[in-house]
Amino acid sequence: MSAAPTSAEIIGKIQHVQADTAGVMEAARWVEWILANRFQAEGTGIHSRVSAVQHRLAGELVADLRYLASVRNDFAHNPLAEVRQPERFVQTAQRAVRRLLEAPADPQPPQRRSAVAAQSGPRMRFVVAVAGFWAVAAIAMWLYGQLQARDEGSTHLGDAQPARVLAPPPIADHAQPRPASRSATRTAEAAARPASTAARHRPATEPDATQSFAKPEVPMDDAGLSTEELRKLKASL
């Protein structure tokens, strides 16, 4: 097993990097190696490793590392890729590697970090589960209180304002006759007055026109004699 290179060795190799395919890949390999071994950054590339430890790095250093990662990906996927600003790339690669080596490394070894993560994992899951349970319980209690308040408000509203029973509208009596006008009433009284006056001054012995003047019929027999004459005739015999 070969010994890890020192900071001076890494800086010496980066000093001779060129802005070509070999130089871009060389600078990217050293940046990934430093992030993985000095900062225990996990990931599959420069971008993912920088995202894992960017809270411990300066903003300018993070920007330089993002630039180197973009150039490296361009050369990895495009065989005709070229560095548009060679001087910028060389200066950025050298500055980024130097700052990574000067930054304080992670004092906790990877094995220790894994053990602590394994121990804190169940504890964190338990804490999250308890917090979630209480959050759900609080929401349920709040909803129950809202429903109770709404029901009580409806009850008080019903007590304060009883339901009003609306009476049906009056039905017009079309069969009732209309009262006659004053002029029509006077005309009817005037027409009825002479008849009543004539009836009041009529003599008591005046025969009624409706009575019949015919004599009462006397029963007759077949010979033309009445019953009384027949009785007298029988008495004289």
C-alpha positions in Angstrom: 0.0 0.0 0.0 1.6 3.3 -1.1 1.7 6.2 1.2 -0.6 9.1 0.7 1.0 12.0 -1.1 1.9 15.1 0.9 0.5 18.6 0.3 3.8 19.7 -1.3 3.7 16.8 -3.8 0.2 17.5 -4.8 0.9 21.2 -5.3 4.0 20.4 -7.3 2.0 18.2 -9.7 -0.7 20.9 -10.1 1.9 23.5 -10.9 2.6 21.8 -14.3 -1.1 21.2 -15.3 -2.1 22.2 -18.8 -5.4 23.4 -20.3 -6.0 20.2 -22.3 -7.8 17.0 -21.8 -5.0 15.4 -19.7 -4.6 18.5 -17.6 -8.3 18.8 -16.9 -8.6 15.2 -15.9 -5.5 15.4 -13.7 -6.8 18.5 -11.8 -10.3 16.9 -11.4 -8.8 13.7 -9.9 -6.7 15.6 -7.3 -9.7 17.7 -6.3 -11.9 14.7 -5.8 -9.1 12.9 -3.9 -8.6 15.8 -1.5 -12.4 16.2 -0.9 -12.7 12.4 -0.2 -9.6 11.9 2.0 -9.3 15.2 3.9 -12.9 16.2 4.2 -14.6 12.8 4.0 -16.9 14.2 1.4 -19.2 11.5 -0.1 -20.4 11.5 -3.7 -19.6 10.3 -7.2 -18.1 13.5 -8.6 -16.9 17.0 -7.8 -20.4 18.5 -7.7 -21.8 15.9 -5.2 -18.7 16.0 -3.0 -18.7 19.8 -2.9 -22.4 19.8 -2.0 -21.7 17.5 0.9 -19.1 19.8 2.6 -19.8 23.2 1.2 -21.0 24.4 4.6 -17.3 24.1 5.7 -15.8 25.8 2.7 -15.5 29.5 1.7 -17.8 30.8 -0.9 -15.0 31.7 -3.4 -13.6 28.2 -3.0 -16.9 26.6 -3.7 -17.3 28.7 -6.8 -13.8 27.6 -8.1 -14.6 24.0 -7.5 -18.0 24.3 -9.3 -16.1 25.8 -12.3 -13.6 22.9 -12.4 -16.4 20.4 -12.2 -18.2 22.0 -15.1 -15.0 21.9 -17.3 -14.3 18.3 -16.3 -17.9 17.2 -17.2 -17.6 19.0 -20.6 -14.4 17.1 -21.5 -15.8 13.8 -20.2 -18.9 13.9 -22.4 -17.6 15.8 -25.4 -14.4 14.5 -27.2 -14.1 17.8 -29.1 -14.3 20.0 -26.0 -11.8 22.8 -25.5 -11.0 25.2 -22.7 -12.2 28.6 -23.7 -10.0 30.5 -21.2 -6.8 28.3 -20.6 -5.2 30.8 -18.3 -8.3 31.0 -16.1 -8.5 27.2 -15.9 -4.9 26.8 -14.8 -5.1 29.6 -12.2 -8.4 28.3 -10.8 -7.1 24.7 -10.6 -3.9 25.7 -8.7 -5.8 28.1 -6.4 -8.5 25.6 -5.6 -6.1 22.8 -4.8 -4.0 25.1 -2.6 -7.0 26.3 -0.6 -8.3 22.8 -0.1 -4.9 21.7 1.3 -4.7 24.7 3.6 -8.3 24.4 4.9 -8.7 22.4 8.2 -9.3 18.8 7.5 -12.1 16.8 9.1 -10.7 15.6 12.5 -13.1 12.7 12.7 -12.0 9.6 10.7 -14.5 8.0 8.3 -14.9 4.9 10.5 -15.8 7.0 13.5 -18.3 9.0 11.5 -19.9 5.8 10.2 -20.2 4.5 13.8 -21.7 7.7 15.1 -24.1 7.9 12.2 -25.2 4.3 12.8 -25.8 5.0 16.5 -27.6 8.3 15.9 -29.8 6.9 13.1 -32.3 4.9 15.3 -32.4 7.8 17.9 -33.2 10.3 15.2 -35.9 8.1 13.8 -37.4 7.7 17.2 -37.4 11.5 17.8 -38.9 12.1 14.4 -41.6 9.5 15.0 -42.5 11.1 18.4 -42.6 14.6 16.9 -44.8 13.4 14.1 -47.2 11.8 16.5 -47.6 14.9 18.6 -48.0 17.0 15.5 -50.8 14.8 14.2 -52.4 14.8 17.7 -52.2 18.6 17.9 -53.8 19.0 14.5 -56.6 16.5 15.4 -57.3 18.4 18.7 -57.4 21.7 16.8 -59.9 20.4 14.3 -62.0 18.9 17.1 -62.1 22.3 18.8 -63.1 24.0 15.6 -66.0 21.6 15.1 -67.2 22.0 18.7 -67.1 25.8 18.4 -69.1 25.7 15.2 -71.7 23.4 16.8 -72.0 25.7 19.8 -72.4 28.7 17.6 -75.2 27.1 15.7 -77.0 26.1 18.9 -76.8 29.7 20.3 -77.9 31.1 17.1 -81.0 28.8 17.0 -81.9 29.8 20.6 -81.6 33.5 20.0 -83.5 33.6 16.8 -86.4 31.0 16.8 -87.7 29.9 13.6 -90.4 32.2 12.2 -93.6 30.5 10.9 -94.8 32.4 7.9 -98.7 32.6 7.7 -100.1 31.7 4.3 -101.3 34.6 2.2 -105.0 35.4 2.4 -107.1 33.7 -0.3 -109.5 36.0 -2.1 -113.2 35.0 -1.9 -114.3 35.2 -5.5 -117.8 33.8 -4.6 -118.7 36.8 -2.5 -120.8 39.3 -4.5 -119.6 42.8 -5.0 -121.6 45.5 -3.3 -123.9 47.4 -5.6 -123.1 50.9 -6.3 -125.2 53.7 -4.8 -126.9 54.6 -8.0 -128.0 51.0 -8.8 -129.5 50.7 -5.3 -131.5 53.9 -5.7 -132.9 52.7 -9.0 -134.0 49.3 -7.6 -135.8 51.1 -4.6 -137.6 53.5 -7.0 -138.8 50.6 -9.1 -140.1 48.6 -6.2 -141.9 51.6 -4.5 -145.1 51.9 -6.8 -145.9 48.2 -6.6 -145.8 48.3 -2.8 -148.0 51.5 -2.7 -150.6 50.0 -5.1 -150.8 46.9 -3.0 -151.3 49.0 0.2 -154.3 51.0 -1.3 -156.1 48.0 -2.9 -159.7 47.4 -1.5 -160.2 44.4 0.6 -163.2 43.2 -1.4 -161.4 43.4 -4.7 -161.1 39.9 -6.1 -157.8 38.5 -6.8 -157.1 38.3 -10.5 -155.5 35.0 -9.8 -158.7 33.4 -8.4 -160.9 31.4 -10.7 -164.6 32.4 -11.4 -165.7 28.9 -12.5 -168.5 27.2 -10.4 -167.7 24.0 -8.6 -168.4 21.1 -10.7 -171.5 18.9 -9.7 -171.2 15.2 -10.3 -173.6 14.1 -13.1 -174.9 10.7 -14.1 -175.3 9.2 -17.5 -178.8 10.8 -18.0 -177.7 14.3 -17.4 -179.2 14.5 -13.8 -177.2 15.4 -10.8 -177.0 13.2 -7.8 -179.3 15.4 -5.7 -182.0 15.3 -8.4 -181.7 11.5 -8.6 -182.1 11.3 -4.8 -185.3 13.4 -4.8 -186.7 11.4 -7.7 -186.2 8.2 -5.8 -187.9 9.6 -2.7 -191.0 10.6 -4.7 -191.5 7.1 -6.1 
